Amino acid sequence: MKRKARTPAPAGATAERPPRKTRRTCGPCTACCEGHLEGRAHGHHFYLGRPCYFLGGAGCSIYRDRPEDPCRKFNCVWLTEDILPEWFRPDKSNVIVARGAWGPDKDRPYLKVTERGSKIDSVALNLLYMYHVQTRTPLSVQVDRGWNHYGPLEFVQEMQKNAD
């Protein structure tokens, strides 16, 4: 039986990070700034229930001068990768999906899924779980403010240890 030749992946693409085929923008979505994630921007701490100090009615008031960490480094998977459908934009799906790293050298990728104010929808949860099954990408999912981890035993143990 003759095998088909593999088509090389586009520059910068890996199995863990498929490239974007079309450019997406945040649009009206400000989910990463609304107090569902944790970080510090120009000395102002934001966390669950406390939005970023610089979030205004029209979005980020310092967008052009936003800090490298956490703002520019934040990896919204919906925005940067081609693995989630259009309806999965965080302000539409109420779920924020980001890349994380785990392992002794923090060089092994996983997806971190954070709820945005309400319990994750079963359709969204199923889509993410099927992605995990098909790609074997570890998954850390917030469900009703509790965390569930899917992946190798070492991943689950590391996530549970970090939660303590």
C-alpha positions in Angstrom: 0.0 0.0 0.0 1.4 3.4 -1.0 1.4 6.1 1.6 0.6 9.7 0.7 3.4 12.2 1.2 2.9 14.5 4.2 2.2 18.1 3.5 4.7 20.2 5.6 3.2 22.4 8.3 3.2 26.2 7.7 6.1 28.1 9.3 5.7 28.3 13.1 3.0 25.7 13.3 3.3 22.7 15.5 0.9 19.9 16.5 0.3 21.9 19.7 -0.2 25.2 18.0 -2.0 25.2 14.7 -1.6 28.5 12.8 -4.5 30.9 12.4 -5.9 30.7 8.9 -7.7 34.0 9.2 -7.0 36.9 11.4 -9.3 37.4 14.3 -9.6 40.4 16.5 -10.9 40.9 20.1 -13.7 43.1 18.8 -16.0 44.0 21.7 -14.6 41.1 23.9 -12.9 42.2 27.1 -13.2 38.9 29.0 -9.5 38.7 29.9 -9.8 42.1 31.7 -13.1 41.7 33.5 -11.9 40.0 36.7 -12.1 36.3 35.7 -8.3 36.0 35.5 -5.5 37.1 37.8 -2.7 39.5 37.0 -1.1 42.9 37.6 -1.1 45.8 35.1 1.1 48.8 35.9 0.9 48.0 39.7 -2.8 47.4 39.7 -3.9 43.9 40.7 -6.9 42.2 39.1 -8.4 38.9 40.1 -11.7 37.0 40.4 -14.4 39.7 41.0 -12.0 42.6 40.5 -11.6 43.8 36.9 -8.5 45.4 35.5 -8.1 49.0 36.7 -7.7 50.1 33.1 -10.8 48.5 31.7 -13.2 51.3 30.6 -16.6 51.4 28.8 -14.8 51.3 25.5 -12.4 48.5 26.4 -8.8 48.9 27.5 -7.9 52.6 28.2 -4.2 51.9 27.8 -4.3 49.4 25.0 -1.4 50.9 23.0 0.7 51.2 26.2 -0.5 48.0 27.9 2.3 46.1 29.7 4.1 43.1 28.2 3.1 40.9 31.1 0.4 39.9 31.5 -1.5 41.8 28.8 0.6 41.4 25.6 1.8 37.9 26.6 -1.8 36.6 27.3 -2.5 33.8 24.9 -6.2 33.8 24.1 -6.5 30.5 22.2 -9.7 31.7 20.4 -7.8 34.7 19.1 -4.4 33.2 18.2 -5.2 29.6 17.1 -7.5 27.8 14.7 -8.9 25.2 17.1 -12.0 26.9 18.3 -15.1 27.9 16.3 -16.3 31.5 15.9 -19.0 31.1 18.6 -16.3 30.3 21.1 -15.1 33.9 21.4 -15.0 34.4 25.2 -17.7 37.1 25.4 -20.0 34.8 23.4 -19.2 31.4 25.0 -18.5 32.7 28.6 -15.3 30.6 28.5 -11.7 31.9 28.3 -9.3 29.4 26.8 -5.6 30.1 27.3 -2.3 28.1 26.8 -0.4 27.1 29.8 2.8 25.2 30.4 3.5 22.4 32.8 6.3 19.9 33.6 9.6 20.3 35.4 10.8 22.8 32.8 7.4 24.3 32.1 7.8 23.4 28.5 4.8 21.1 28.0 1.6 22.8 26.7 -1.9 22.4 28.1 -5.2 24.3 27.7 -6.5 26.2 30.7 -10.3 26.9 30.5 -11.7 29.5 32.8 -15.4 30.2 33.2 -16.5 33.8 32.6 -19.1 34.4 35.3 -21.4 31.4 34.8 -21.0 27.6 34.6 -19.5 26.3 31.4 -22.0 25.2 28.8 -22.2 21.4 28.2 -21.7 21.9 24.4 -18.5 24.0 25.0 -17.3 21.4 27.6 -17.9 18.6 25.1 -16.0 20.4 22.3 -13.0 20.9 24.6 -13.0 17.4 25.9 -13.2 16.0 22.3 -10.2 18.2 21.4 -8.3 16.7 24.4 -9.2 13.2 23.3 -8.2 13.7 19.7 -4.9 15.6 20.3 -4.0 14.3 23.8 -3.4 17.9 24.8 -3.8 18.1 28.6 -6.8 20.1 29.8 -7.5 22.0 33.0 -11.2 23.1 33.0 -13.1 25.2 35.5 -16.6 23.8 36.1 -18.9 25.7 38.5 -15.7 27.3 40.0 -14.0 24.0 40.7 -11.1 22.7 38.6 -11.0 19.4 36.7 -7.8 18.1 35.0 -7.5 15.7 32.1 -4.2 14.3 30.8 -1.3 12.2 32.0 -1.1 11.4 35.7 1.9 13.7 36.1 -0.1 16.6 34.7 -3.1 15.9 37.0 -0.8 15.7 40.0 1.0 18.9 39.2 -2.3 20.8 38.7 -3.7 19.4 42.0 -0.4 20.3 43.8 -0.5 23.9 42.4 -4.1 24.3 43.5 -3.2 23.7 47.2 
